[in-house]
């Protein structure tokens, strides 16, 4: 067995590998950049080595520094996690030369499956179902148009070295094909240093389903069921689950057997994932093979009972797999939500900063894989993932219910996060029914996300909690000592809850177990032990468990519940009547300005001062996290002053230009 494992990664995946290594009695080594000096993965490891500045290109991606850290600490093996050097064959060579075990597949598998063109040719030879397309390199935009006409629109343009949605564009016609080729090529150059693009048929109403394979060095190859990964935004996975609510057993077996055939074709050893796209008729087609552990591996672990990291370590140590295909079972259902530091209410802008308050949910069937802690930093240098929240149940409905409750109880302050969006997805009727496609988010939230789009089982719950919380504040105020005799504060019980311009009269009565709240001709019994200052208002409302995050603000209360962020004021009837007649200053008119929607680099400025532009015409391109974002005119106009130049690093809402 391996004696000491260095994890060439950071964050939650490094923590995840350390947890299994410690369980197996294996010593651990962390590597860290200057930005990660106080990170959780550094604290978890037995030893830690600084490998350079914050930028990953100067630390986590420098092969020589990782190898030297192994030599300095005596690590005899490296687990690469995912991302960074996990699928880099040069890293594999460097470890081999130093006599260090790579916990992952061999070089042949990494190189052949890392190139989408080569991998598709190998898959075809192995008898794997593939999407119709052009697998040679596309020369230029006109060549792309010619090829696409032969395949038939819509088509998908994809970077050969791509991953994570980068270098990928859908084209419905010739104009989109030309523009998409340019965009995909630029992203591929920026992200991978490889501009090769290929084209394949775009499957409409697609579902993204992947098969987990595991292989050892003794010829044994098995598959451990599938994962449904169709809920994606800009080709980035958001929610995953196992098993898929779509597949039948016959299709699952075909996909699994084809995946194993592909693994054998490249002499695969270790954990790997074969990704497929499936259409509405359950026809499936090979997309790519990821020669590493996947972000979403926990859902497979929960339904199969297998520790995939332990299996990877044992295979790397030369052991045989401890189970055969007939031993693989899938029991229950698991869901995973990716919790990111981003603002869903502002087009998912990345958010950075310190986690001033951080508390992970707990409970039966709840697992959190994270690499952060309260007081830690979410850095601008790396992936914005805070954690992976995973729930397990006997069936899909229970897994969803536990996820909704866990999201309600996940308390994060200091950075913006996407929990409200995740909860809105979980309670969406179409998601609950399992009618999923990779276009789900684009279809259901075409104009972005806002609280009005959240489906609430009972919208009154937030109002009830606001009223109960306010009543407790008033009851506390009535108990203040030192009040002037005859003028003591007496708590009222009739209020008006105001959300935006909507007013709802309520009556709140104190009872032994909590409060009795009446509104809209309905009564709500609120059983709670909540006290002032607690961030989570946990209660039973008419017998149903609810958890609402409550913050006191200068204007009232901010509540987070079931994906909605609600600003409420609780006023006396007289104050509410007066408030309804008050005038508020309207927000500044910024319609004549082009603002950067996110922090990023201005890589292209298309227009000049005095130029006439038409609605939909491109004005500028901002790159953020290696993704190009095209900014276009929302109406006809004339460009006035230009305030930024190409190469500028822009902040959120920084002015790029204004219109006359």
Backbone torsions as a table, in degrees:
resi	resn	phi	psi	omega
1	UNK	NA	150.0	178.3
2	UNK	-63.2	146.4	-175.1
3	UNK	-98.5	-38.1	-175.6
4	UNK	-147.8	124.7	-176.4
5	UNK	-111.6	128.2	170.4
6	UNK	-98.4	131.5	177.0
7	UNK	-99.6	115.3	-178.0
8	UNK	-86.1	58.9	-176.7
9	UNK	-162.5	-170.5	-175.2
10	UNK	-144.3	-179.8	170.1
11	UNK	63.8	-150.8	-171.0
12	UNK	-64.5	-31.9	-177.6
13	UNK	-73.2	-34.8	175.1
14	UNK	-63.7	-44.0	177.5
15	UNK	-60.8	-40.1	-179.0
16	UNK	-62.2	-45.5	-179.5
17	UNK	-67.4	-41.1	178.9
18	UNK	-59.2	-38.6	-178.4
19	UNK	-60.0	-45.0	179.6
20	UNK	-70.5	-41.0	179.3
21	UNK	-59.3	-43.9	178.9
22	UNK	-63.5	-38.4	178.1
23	UNK	-61.9	-33.0	-178.6
24	UNK	-88.6	-0.3	179.7
25	UNK	77.5	24.2	-178.3
26	UNK	-101.7	133.0	178.5
27	UNK	-67.7	153.5	-173.4
28	UNK	-130.2	149.7	177.9
29	UNK	-132.1	130.3	174.5
30	UNK	-103.9	150.1	168.0
31	UNK	-116.1	149.5	-176.9
32	UNK	-151.9	149.7	174.5
33	UNK	-88.4	174.3	178.2
34	UNK	-58.8	-35.6	-179.0
35	UNK	-70.3	-20.9	-175.7
36	UNK	-106.0	18.4	-175.1
37	UNK	-54.5	-37.3	-177.6
38	UNK	-106.1	19.1	-175.4
39	UNK	-69.8	158.1	-177.0
40	UNK	-63.8	-38.1	-177.4
41	UNK	-66.0	-29.1	176.4
42	UNK	-68.2	-39.8	-179.5
43	UNK	-69.7	-29.4	-176.6
44	UNK	-77.0	-28.7	-172.5
45	UNK	-78.1	157.0	175.9
46	UNK	-70.8	-34.6	177.9
47	UNK	-136.6	158.0	178.9
48	UNK	-144.9	141.2	-176.8
49	UNK	-127.1	127.6	174.9
50	UNK	-76.7	132.6	-176.5
51	UNK	-121.4	14.3	171.8
52	UNK	130.3	-168.1	-176.1
53	UNK	-64.0	172.0	-174.6
54	UNK	-61.7	-41.4	-176.8
55	UNK	-58.2	129.7	-177.6
56	UNK	-61.2	-28.7	178.8
57	UNK	-66.2	-16.2	179.6
58	UNK	-111.5	5.6	-177.7
59	UNK	-141.9	-83.5	-172.6
60	UNK	-66.7	-17.9	-179.4
61	UNK	-102.2	3.2	-179.3
62	UNK	-92.4	105.6	-173.9
63	UNK	-59.0	-45.3	-176.0
64	UNK	-60.1	-36.6	-179.4
65	UNK	-68.6	-37.1	179.2
66	UNK	-68.1	-45.4	-179.7
67	UNK	-62.2	-42.8	180.0
68	UNK	-63.4	-37.3	177.5
69	UNK	-62.2	-37.9	176.1
70	UNK	-63.0	-45.9	-177.9
71	UNK	-65.8	-38.8	-177.7
72	UNK	-69.4	-30.5	-176.5
73	UNK	-102.0	-8.7	-178.1
74	UNK	77.7	20.9	177.5
75	UNK	-67.6	131.0	-179.5
76	UNK	-99.7	0.9	179.6
77	UNK	-153.8	156.2	178.0
78	UNK	-129.3	128.4	168.3
79	UNK	-101.8	124.5	-174.0
80	UNK	-87.5	-6.8	-174.5
81	UNK	65.2	-137.0	173.5
82	UNK	-133.4	160.3	-172.8
83	UNK	71.7	-166.2	179.8
84	UNK	46.3	-118.2	-173.7
85	UNK	-99.4	14.1	-171.1
86	UNK	-64.4	-25.9	-179.2
87	UNK	-126.0	37.6	-178.8
88	UNK	-106.1	111.5	-176.2
89	UNK	-67.8	-27.8	177.5
90	UNK	-66.9	-35.3	175.4
91	UNK	-64.1	-41.9	177.7
92	UNK	-59.2	-45.5	179.7
93	UNK	-61.6	-43.6	-177.7
94	UNK	-63.7	-38.8	177.6
95	UNK	-68.1	-41.8	177.3
96	UNK	-57.4	-45.3	-177.7
97	UNK	-63.7	-29.8	-179.7
98	UNK	-91.1	1.0	179.5
99	UNK	73.1	30.1	-178.4
100	UNK	-110.2	135.5	-177.2
101	UNK	-76.4	133.0	174.0
102	UNK	-95.2	118.8	-179.0
103	UNK	-84.2	85.5	-175.5
104	UNK	172.5	-173.8	-177.0
105	UNK	-73.2	172.8	178.5
106	UNK	-75.5	170.0	-176.6
107	UNK	-61.4	-38.5	-178.9
108	UNK	-58.6	-45.7	-179.2
109	UNK	-66.5	-41.9	-178.8
110	UNK	-62.0	-47.2	-176.6
111	UNK	-70.3	-44.6	-175.8
112	UNK	-71.3	-37.6	-179.7
113	UNK	-86.3	-16.0	178.4
114	UNK	-75.9	-17.0	177.0
115	UNK	-104.5	117.3	-173.0
116	UNK	-64.1	-31.7	179.0
117	UNK	-70.3	-50.0	179.2
118	UNK	-61.9	-42.5	-177.4
119	UNK	-62.9	-35.8	179.8
120	UNK	-68.4	-38.9	178.5
121	UNK	-64.6	-42.5	178.6
122	UNK	-65.1	-39.7	179.3
123	UNK	-62.6	-42.5	178.5
124	UNK	-60.2	-43.5	-179.9
125	UNK	-66.7	-27.9	-179.5
126	UNK	-85.7	0.9	178.5
127	UNK	83.6	21.3	178.5
128	UNK	-89.0	135.4	-179.9
129	UNK	-65.4	126.8	-175.7
130	UNK	-123.9	153.3	179.0
131	UNK	-73.8	137.1	174.9
132	UNK	-58.8	137.5	179.8
133	UNK	178.5	-172.2	-179.0
134	UNK	-111.8	111.3	-171.9
135	UNK	-94.1	-3.9	175.6
136	UNK	-85.3	171.6	-177.9
137	UNK	-75.6	134.6	178.1
138	UNK	-83.2	129.2	-172.4
139	UNK	-73.6	-48.1	-175.3
140	UNK	-159.2	-176.0	-175.7
141	UNK	-62.5	-40.4	-179.6
142	UNK	-68.6	-36.3	175.0
143	UNK	-63.9	-37.6	177.7
144	UNK	-62.1	-42.0	178.8
145	UNK	-63.4	-41.8	-179.7
146	UNK	-63.2	-45.1	-179.9
147	UNK	-65.5	-43.4	-177.3
148	UNK	-63.2	-36.3	177.4
149	UNK	-62.4	-36.2	178.9
150	UNK	-71.7	-36.8	179.1
151	UNK	-74.9	-40.0	-176.7
152	UNK	100.5	126.0	-179.9
153	UNK	-71.4	152.2	0.2
154	UNK	-79.1	154.5	178.6
155	UNK	-127.8	163.5	176.1
156	UNK	-117.1	124.2	173.7
157	UNK	-96.2	128.3	-172.9
158	UNK	-136.9	139.0	174.8
159	UNK	-70.1	134.0	-178.0
160	UNK	-62.9	-35.1	-180.0
161	UNK	-95.9	15.0	-169.4
162	UNK	-72.7	172.2	177.8
163	UNK	176.8	154.6	177.5
164	UNK	67.2	21.0	178.5
165	UNK	84.7	-4.7	-179.2
166	UNK	-80.5	142.1	-179.4
167	UNK	70.5	36.1	-176.1
168	UNK	-135.0	131.6	178.9
169	UNK	-145.8	141.9	173.7
170	UNK	-98.3	134.4	178.8
171	UNK	-122.8	128.9	179.9
172	UNK	-99.2	-13.2	-178.1
173	UNK	-158.2	-177.6	-175.3
174	UNK	-63.2	-44.3	-178.7
175	UNK	-61.5	-44.3	178.7
176	UNK	-67.0	-30.1	178.7
177	UNK	-66.6	-47.0	179.1
178	UNK	-61.5	-49.0	-179.1
179	UNK	-64.4	-41.4	-179.8
180	UNK	-64.8	-36.8	178.3
181	UNK	-62.6	-43.4	179.4
182	UNK	-63.6	-46.1	-178.2
183	UNK	-64.4	-46.7	-178.5
184	UNK	-63.3	-39.6	178.9
185	UNK	-64.5	-43.7	179.7
186	UNK	-63.6	-43.7	179.5
187	UNK	-65.9	-38.8	179.5
188	UNK	-64.3	-40.3	178.3
189	UNK	-64.5	-43.6	-177.8
190	UNK	-69.0	-40.0	-172.8
191	UNK	-89.1	-34.7	-170.3
192	UNK	-124.6	-10.9	-175.8
193	UNK	66.7	24.0	-176.2
194	UNK	-141.6	114.7	-173.0
195	UNK	-95.6	6.6	-177.9
196	UNK	-66.8	131.8	-179.4
197	UNK	-123.7	139.6	171.2
198	UNK	-125.8	169.2	-172.9
199	UNK	-131.7	140.5	174.8
200	UNK	-144.3	164.6	179.5
201	UNK	-62.3	135.6	177.6
202	UNK	-89.9	121.4	-178.5
203	UNK	-83.7	123.1	-180.0
204	UNK	-85.8	151.7	-171.4
205	UNK	50.9	49.1	-174.8
206	UNK	-83.4	152.2	170.1
207	UNK	-119.8	139.1	179.7
208	UNK	-98.8	111.8	-177.8
209	UNK	-128.2	133.6	-177.1
210	UNK	-126.9	151.6	-178.6
211	UNK	-111.2	129.4	175.9
212	UNK	-86.6	122.1	176.2
213	UNK	-113.2	156.6	175.5
214	UNK	-143.3	132.6	-177.5
215	UNK	-139.1	148.8	177.2
216	UNK	-112.7	-175.7	-178.9
217	UNK	-89.2	13.3	-178.4
218	UNK	-116.0	16.0	176.7
219	UNK	90.2	4.4	-179.8
220	UNK	-92.0	127.0	178.9
221	UNK	-132.9	126.7	178.6
222	UNK	-132.7	162.4	171.0
223	UNK	-118.8	145.2	-176.2
224	UNK	-114.7	54.2	176.2
225	UNK	75.3	-168.7	-174.3
226	UNK	-122.5	166.9	172.3
227	UNK	-129.0	136.2	174.3
228	UNK	-91.3	121.4	-176.9
229	UNK	-127.3	37.2	-173.4
230	UNK	-77.7	-22.7	-178.6
231	UNK	-79.9	101.1	-174.4
232	UNK	-134.3	152.1	172.3
233	UNK	-127.6	121.0	-176.0
234	UNK	51.8	45.2	176.4
235	UNK	67.9	9.7	175.0
236	UNK	-103.4	129.5	-178.2
237	UNK	-66.6	141.5	-178.7
238	UNK	-117.4	-46.2	179.0
239	UNK	-131.6	136.4	175.9
240	UNK	-128.6	156.1	178.0
241	UNK	-150.5	158.1	175.4
242	UNK	-142.6	133.1	-2.7
243	UNK	-78.4	-172.6	175.1
244	UNK	-81.4	137.7	176.8
245	UNK	-74.6	0.6	-173.2
246	UNK	-102.4	-40.1	-170.7
247	UNK	-73.9	148.2	166.4
248	UNK	-100.0	171.7	-173.9
249	UNK	-64.8	-36.7	-178.7
250	UNK	-65.0	-43.7	179.9
251	UNK	-68.4	-39.2	177.4
252	UNK	-58.1	-43.3	-178.9
253	UNK	-66.4	-42.5	178.5
254	UNK	-61.1	-45.4	-179.9
255	UNK	-63.7	-41.4	179.7
256	UNK	-65.0	-43.5	-179.3
257	UNK	-66.4	-39.4	177.1
258	UNK	-66.1	-37.1	178.3
259	UNK	-63.9	-42.0	178.2
260	UNK	-66.1	-37.2	177.6
261	UNK	-62.2	-41.0	178.1
262	UNK	-65.5	-42.1	178.8
263	UNK	-60.6	-42.2	178.7
264	UNK	-64.9	-35.0	-177.4
265	UNK	-63.9	-23.4	-179.7
266	UNK	-115.9	20.3	177.9
267	UNK	53.4	47.6	-172.6
268	UNK	-71.2	140.1	171.0
269	UNK	-136.4	138.4	-179.7
270	UNK	101.3	-168.6	179.3
271	UNK	-85.1	141.4	177.2
272	UNK	-153.7	164.0	-177.7
273	UNK	-132.1	127.9	176.4
274	UNK	-104.3	119.6	-174.7
275	UNK	-99.9	137.0	-179.6
276	UNK	-127.0	156.9	168.1
277	UNK	-112.8	135.5	-178.7
278	UNK	-122.3	141.2	178.1
279	UNK	-94.2	-177.6	-173.9
280	UNK	-65.0	-20.1	-179.1
281	UNK	-97.1	12.7	178.3
282	UNK	69.5	18.3	167.1
283	UNK	-75.4	138.1	-177.4
284	UNK	-128.1	151.0	-174.8
285	UNK	-139.0	141.6	-179.7
286	UNK	-66.5	133.6	174.3
287	UNK	-103.9	-60.4	-177.8
288	UNK	-168.1	168.3	173.6
289	UNK	-119.4	127.5	175.9
290	UNK	-95.3	118.7	-173.0
291	UNK	-92.8	56.3	-176.4
292	UNK	-165.8	178.2	171.1
293	UNK	-73.6	139.9	-179.3
294	UNK	-92.6	154.7	176.0
295	UNK	-54.8	-40.5	-172.0
296	UNK	-88.9	17.0	-177.2
297	UNK	-60.0	-25.9	-177.8
298	UNK	-59.1	-33.1	-178.3
299	UNK	-65.9	-34.5	176.0
300	UNK	-67.7	-40.0	179.0
301	UNK	-61.0	-40.3	-176.0
302	UNK	-70.2	-37.1	-177.1
303	UNK	-86.6	-18.7	178.9
304	UNK	-103.9	-17.5	-177.5
305	UNK	76.1	13.0	-178.6
306	UNK	-104.8	139.1	174.0
307	UNK	-90.1	104.1	-174.9
308	UNK	-66.3	-34.4	178.4
309	UNK	-66.0	-40.9	177.3
310	UNK	-62.9	-42.1	177.9
311	UNK	-61.6	-40.4	177.9
312	UNK	-61.2	-43.5	-179.4
313	UNK	-64.8	-43.5	-178.2
314	UNK	-66.5	-40.0	177.3
315	UNK	-64.2	-42.7	179.6
316	UNK	-63.2	-29.0	178.4
317	UNK	-82.3	1.0	176.2
318	UNK	95.2	3.2	-179.2
319	UNK	-77.0	158.7	172.0
320	UNK	-80.4	154.1	174.0
321	UNK	-60.0	137.9	-177.5
322	UNK	-81.4	1.4	179.4
323	UNK	-144.6	152.7	176.6
324	UNK	-103.3	175.0	-176.4
325	UNK	-59.3	-38.0	-178.5
326	UNK	-69.7	-13.3	178.6
327	UNK	-87.2	-11.0	-176.3
328	UNK	-79.1	124.8	176.4
329	UNK	-128.1	152.4	175.8
330	UNK	-120.9	118.6	-175.9
331	UNK	-125.1	131.8	177.5
332	UNK	76.6	-159.4	-175.3
333	UNK	-145.2	142.4	179.6
334	UNK	-131.6	143.4	178.2
335	UNK	-123.7	145.4	173.5
336	UNK	-132.1	131.4	174.4
337	UNK	-116.1	134.0	178.8
338	UNK	-91.5	114.5	-178.9
339	UNK	-90.8	114.6	-175.9
340	UNK	-113.4	152.9	171.5
341	UNK	-85.4	86.1	-179.0
342	UNK	-155.4	160.9	-176.4
343	UNK	-107.9	102.3	-178.4
344	UNK	-66.3	-20.6	-179.6
345	UNK	-82.5	-7.0	177.1
346	UNK	-128.9	54.4	177.1
347	UNK	55.8	35.4	172.9
348	UNK	61.2	37.3	176.1
349	UNK	-60.5	135.7	176.1
350	UNK	-60.7	149.2	-179.9
351	UNK	-129.5	137.9	178.2
352	UNK	-128.2	162.7	178.0
353	UNK	143.3	-168.3	-177.4
354	UNK	-94.7	139.0	175.4
355	UNK	-80.4	89.6	-175.4
356	UNK	-72.1	-27.5	171.9
357	UNK	-137.4	132.7	-179.1
358	UNK	-152.2	119.6	178.5
359	UNK	-141.8	120.7	-178.7
360	UNK	-84.1	146.6	178.2
361	UNK	-70.3	154.2	178.1
362	UNK	-133.9	169.4	177.1
363	UNK	138.0	173.9	-179.1
364	UNK	-62.7	131.8	177.5
365	UNK	73.9	17.1	-179.0
366	UNK	-114.0	129.5	176.8
367	UNK	-132.0	136.6	177.2
368	UNK	-124.3	119.7	172.8
369	UNK	-102.2	108.0	-176.4
370	UNK	-135.5	166.0	176.0
371	UNK	-130.9	26.0	-176.5
372	UNK	-129.5	171.2	177.3
373	UNK	-154.9	164.1	-179.7
374	UNK	-62.1	128.5	-177.1
375	UNK	97.0	-12.6	179.0
376	UNK	-78.5	170.0	-177.0
377	UNK	-104.7	141.8	165.3
378	UNK	-100.3	110.4	-169.5
379	UNK	-86.4	153.0	176.6
380	UNK	-76.0	-9.9	-171.5
381	UNK	-86.5	-15.8	-171.3
382	UNK	-131.3	-178.7	178.2
383	UNK	-52.9	139.3	-176.8
384	UNK	-80.8	10.9	-179.5
385	UNK	-66.6	129.2	174.0
386	UNK	-88.8	-45.7	-177.2
387	UNK	-167.1	169.3	169.5
388	UNK	-113.1	123.1	179.2
389	UNK	-102.3	121.7	-175.5
390	UNK	-124.2	135.5	176.3
391	UNK	-127.0	152.1	-178.4
392	UNK	-130.8	141.6	176.1
393	UNK	-146.5	171.6	178.9
394	UNK	-67.6	-25.9	179.5
395	UNK	-149.1	174.4	-173.2
396	UNK	-62.4	-41.7	-178.2
397	UNK	-60.2	-41.0	-179.8
398	UNK	-69.0	-39.2	177.6
399	UNK	-62.1	-39.7	177.6
400	UNK	-66.2	-46.8	-179.1
401	UNK	-58.8	-42.7	179.6
402	UNK	-68.1	-33.7	177.0
403	UNK	-66.3	-43.9	179.7
404	UNK	-60.1	-45.7	-179.8
405	UNK	-65.3	-40.8	-179.9
406	UNK	-65.5	-39.2	177.6
407	UNK	-64.3	-40.0	177.0
408	UNK	-60.1	-31.4	-175.3
409	UNK	-95.3	-0.7	-179.1
410	UNK	-82.4	113.1	-172.2
411	UNK	-108.7	113.5	-178.5
412	UNK	-132.9	126.8	174.7
413	UNK	-137.1	149.5	-179.6
414	UNK	114.4	-31.0	172.9
415	UNK	-132.9	153.6	172.8
416	UNK	-71.7	152.7	-178.3
417	UNK	-147.5	168.0	-173.1
418	UNK	-101.8	19.4	-175.4
419	UNK	-62.1	-39.0	179.6
420	UNK	-62.1	-38.6	178.4
421	UNK	-67.7	-43.3	178.6
422	UNK	-59.8	-42.0	-179.7
423	UNK	-67.6	-37.4	177.5
424	UNK	-63.0	-36.5	176.4
425	UNK	-66.1	-43.7	-176.0
426	UNK	-63.3	-35.2	-177.2
427	UNK	-94.5	0.8	-179.7
428	UNK	-66.6	130.2	-176.7
429	UNK	-54.7	-38.9	-178.5
430	UNK	-67.2	-37.1	176.9
431	UNK	-67.4	-44.5	-179.6
432	UNK	-59.1	-36.5	178.6
433	UNK	-74.9	-16.0	-179.4
434	UNK	83.1	16.9	178.9
435	UNK	-87.6	81.9	-171.0
436	UNK	-109.7	147.5	165.5
437	UNK	-146.1	168.3	177.7
438	UNK	-69.5	-9.6	177.4
439	UNK	-95.4	7.3	-173.7
440	UNK	-52.7	-53.3	-176.3
441	UNK	-65.7	-42.5	178.8
442	UNK	-63.4	-36.5	-179.9
443	UNK	-72.5	-44.3	-172.6
444	UNK	-86.9	-21.8	179.2
445	UNK	-131.3	59.5	-173.4
446	UNK	-63.8	-27.4	-178.7
447	UNK	-107.6	23.9	-178.6
448	UNK	91.4	-174.4	-173.8
449	UNK	-109.5	136.1	170.0
450	UNK	-149.4	163.7	-172.6
451	UNK	-62.2	-25.1	-179.1
452	UNK	-66.8	-18.5	-177.5
453	UNK	-88.4	-4.0	-177.1
454	UNK	-77.6	131.2	178.1
455	UNK	-87.9	116.5	-178.7
456	UNK	-106.1	133.6	177.1
457	UNK	-69.4	-31.9	175.1
458	UNK	-149.7	95.6	-177.8
459	UNK	-58.9	-19.2	-177.6
460	UNK	-73.5	-16.5	-176.0
461	UNK	-57.4	-44.9	-179.1
462	UNK	-63.6	-38.1	178.7
463	UNK	-66.6	-40.3	178.9
464	UNK	-61.9	-45.2	-178.9
465	UNK	-66.1	-41.3	178.2
466	UNK	-60.0	-43.2	-179.8
467	UNK	-65.9	-42.7	-179.7
468	UNK	-66.1	-41.7	179.0
469	UNK	-63.0	-42.0	-179.9
470	UNK	-66.0	-38.4	179.5
471	UNK	-62.0	-38.7	179.0
472	UNK	-64.7	-39.3	175.5
473	UNK	-58.7	-44.5	-178.5
474	UNK	-67.8	-40.2	178.1
475	UNK	-62.5	-40.2	178.3
476	UNK	-63.7	-41.6	-179.9
477	UNK	-61.9	-33.2	-178.2
478	UNK	-71.7	-13.5	-177.7
479	UNK	-98.3	1.6	-179.1
480	UNK	-60.1	137.6	179.4
481	UNK	-82.4	161.7	175.8
482	UNK	78.8	15.2	179.2
483	UNK	-74.5	147.6	-178.3
484	UNK	-65.4	128.7	-178.7
485	UNK	-56.5	132.9	-179.5
486	UNK	85.8	-7.6	180.0
487	UNK	-128.2	27.9	-179.5
488	UNK	-63.3	146.8	178.0
489	UNK	-73.3	126.7	177.9
490	UNK	-113.8	128.3	-178.8
491	UNK	-72.1	127.7	174.4
492	UNK	-80.6	174.5	176.2
493	UNK	-133.9	3.4	176.5
494	UNK	-111.0	125.3	-175.5
495	UNK	-138.4	170.4	171.3
496	UNK	-126.4	121.6	176.5
497	UNK	-91.5	123.3	-178.0
498	UNK	-111.8	122.2	173.5
499	UNK	-123.4	113.6	-171.9
500	UNK	57.9	-124.3	179.7
501	UNK	-102.5	12.5	-179.4
502	UNK	-94.4	125.3	179.2
503	UNK	-111.5	131.7	-179.8
504	UNK	-128.4	110.7	176.6
505	UNK	-66.8	139.7	179.1
506	UNK	-137.6	155.1	172.0
507	UNK	-126.2	130.0	-176.4
508	UNK	-120.3	125.0	178.6
509	UNK	-117.7	136.6	176.7
510	UNK	-78.7	129.0	176.2
511	UNK	-127.1	172.4	-174.6
512	UNK	-58.8	-40.3	-174.3
513	UNK	-92.4	-4.3	-178.3
514	UNK	157.7	-109.5	-175.9
515	UNK	-141.7	154.6	172.8
516	UNK	-116.9	116.3	-175.2
517	UNK	-115.4	127.6	177.9
518	UNK	-115.1	127.8	174.5
519	UNK	-156.9	149.9	179.6
520	UNK	50.6	40.8	178.5
521	UNK	61.2	23.5	176.2
522	UNK	-128.2	150.3	179.6
523	UNK	-111.0	139.8	179.9
524	UNK	-128.2	121.3	174.0
525	UNK	-90.6	119.1	-176.2
526	UNK	-109.0	104.2	177.9
527	UNK	-94.7	115.1	-176.2
528	UNK	-156.0	154.1	171.9
529	UNK	-114.0	19.8	-177.8
530	UNK	-61.4	141.9	176.9
531	UNK	-128.5	160.2	-176.6
532	UNK	-58.7	136.6	178.5
533	UNK	98.6	-20.1	177.6
534	UNK	-74.6	130.7	-176.4
535	UNK	-73.3	-24.9	-177.6
536	UNK	-108.4	117.1	174.7
537	UNK	-87.2	95.2	-178.8
538	UNK	-100.3	129.7	-173.6
539	UNK	-157.7	171.4	166.8
540	UNK	-113.4	119.1	-179.2
541	UNK	-108.7	113.0	-174.0
542	UNK	50.4	41.3	175.3
543	UNK	86.6	-5.8	-178.3
544	UNK	-103.7	132.6	179.0
545	UNK	-71.7	130.0	175.6
546	UNK	-134.5	152.0	175.2
547	UNK	-136.6	116.1	-177.6
548	UNK	-120.9	129.0	176.0
549	UNK	-80.1	127.1	-174.4
550	UNK	-125.0	127.5	174.2
551	UNK	-125.1	136.7	175.0
552	UNK	-85.4	128.7	178.9
553	UNK	-119.0	172.7	179.3
554	UNK	-64.3	-25.4	-177.8
555	UNK	-99.5	-9.0	-177.9
556	UNK	155.2	-115.8	-176.4
557	UNK	-137.3	142.4	171.7
558	UNK	-112.2	124.3	-176.6
559	UNK	-120.1	143.7	176.5
560	UNK	-123.3	120.1	-177.7
561	UNK	-155.1	127.8	175.5
562	UNK	50.6	42.9	176.3
563	UNK	87.8	-7.3	-179.0
564	UNK	-101.8	140.9	171.9
565	UNK	-109.8	114.3	-169.0
566	UNK	-119.7	125.0	174.0
567	UNK	-99.7	118.1	-175.2
568	UNK	-125.5	143.2	169.7
569	UNK	-116.2	139.5	177.9
570	UNK	-117.6	113.0	-173.2
571	UNK	-124.1	160.1	170.8
572	UNK	-68.0	156.2	-179.9
573	UNK	-53.7	-39.3	-179.6
574	UNK	-66.9	-44.4	179.4
575	UNK	-66.1	-34.6	178.8
576	UNK	-66.4	-39.4	178.9
577	UNK	-64.0	-42.3	178.7
578	UNK	-66.2	-41.2	-178.3
579	UNK	-62.2	-33.7	-178.3
580	UNK	-65.5	-21.8	-178.3
581	UNK	-100.1	-2.4	-179.9
582	UNK	-75.9	148.0	178.7
583	UNK	-99.0	139.4	179.1
584	UNK	-115.5	142.9	179.2
585	UNK	-68.2	124.6	-179.9
586	UNK	-69.4	154.2	178.7
587	UNK	-65.8	155.7	-179.7
588	UNK	-60.9	142.4	178.9
589	UNK	-81.0	109.6	-179.9
590	UNK	-109.3	17.2	-175.4
591	UNK	-67.0	-18.7	-179.7
592	UNK	-93.3	8.7	-179.1
593	UNK	-118.4	143.3	168.8
594	UNK	-97.5	114.2	-177.4
595	UNK	-107.9	146.9	174.6
596	UNK	-71.1	122.9	-176.3
597	UNK	-77.6	-4.6	-175.6
598	UNK	-159.6	162.1	171.8
599	UNK	-70.4	132.5	-177.7
600	UNK	-177.6	-174.1	-177.9
601	UNK	-106.2	128.5	176.3
602	UNK	-78.1	98.9	-175.0
603	UNK	-90.9	-17.1	-177.6
604	UNK	-154.5	132.3	173.8
605	UNK	-121.2	114.1	-168.6
606	UNK	-88.2	-28.4	-171.2
607	UNK	-107.9	167.3	176.0
608	UNK	-125.8	163.4	179.6
609	UNK	-61.6	136.0	-179.4
610	UNK	88.0	-4.6	-177.3
611	UNK	-77.6	136.5	173.6
612	UNK	-81.2	134.9	178.5
613	UNK	-127.4	152.6	179.0
614	UNK	-107.6	157.4	177.2
615	UNK	-54.3	131.5	179.2
616	UNK	90.3	-9.4	-178.3
617	UNK	-74.5	139.6	-179.3
618	UNK	-69.3	136.2	180.0
619	UNK	-110.6	-42.4	-176.5
620	UNK	-158.9	165.2	176.6
621	UNK	-129.2	125.1	178.6
622	UNK	-112.9	130.0	178.9
623	UNK	-102.1	127.4	176.8
624	UNK	-135.2	127.6	-178.4
625	UNK	53.3	39.9	176.3
626	UNK	66.8	16.9	174.4
627	UNK	-111.9	130.9	179.0
628	UNK	-84.7	133.6	-179.7
629	UNK	-121.6	114.4	-177.9
630	UNK	-85.0	125.7	178.5
631	UNK	-102.0	125.2	-173.4
632	UNK	-124.3	157.1	-179.6
633	UNK	-69.5	137.4	179.1
634	UNK	-93.7	-7.2	175.6
635	UNK	-160.6	167.5	176.9
636	UNK	-65.8	149.3	178.2
637	UNK	-178.7	-177.6	178.2
638	UNK	-121.9	129.6	-178.9
639	UNK	-68.9	127.5	176.1
640	UNK	-93.8	-119.7	-177.9
641	UNK	-80.7	135.2	174.1
642	UNK	-99.8	123.3	-171.9
643	UNK	-103.4	-4.7	-178.2
644	UNK	-133.6	159.7	178.3
645	UNK	-126.4	157.6	178.7
646	UNK	-56.8	136.3	-177.8
647	UNK	98.3	-9.6	178.4
648	UNK	-70.1	140.9	170.4
649	UNK	-89.4	118.0	-173.2
650	UNK	-100.2	146.6	172.7
651	UNK	-96.5	168.9	177.3
652	UNK	-59.8	132.4	177.7
653	UNK	66.7	14.3	175.0
654	UNK	-70.4	138.2	-177.2
655	UNK	-73.6	128.0	174.6
656	UNK	-94.6	-45.6	177.7
657	UNK	-160.4	168.1	173.6
658	UNK	-129.6	162.4	-180.0
659	UNK	-104.7	149.7	177.1
660	UNK	-67.3	NA	NA
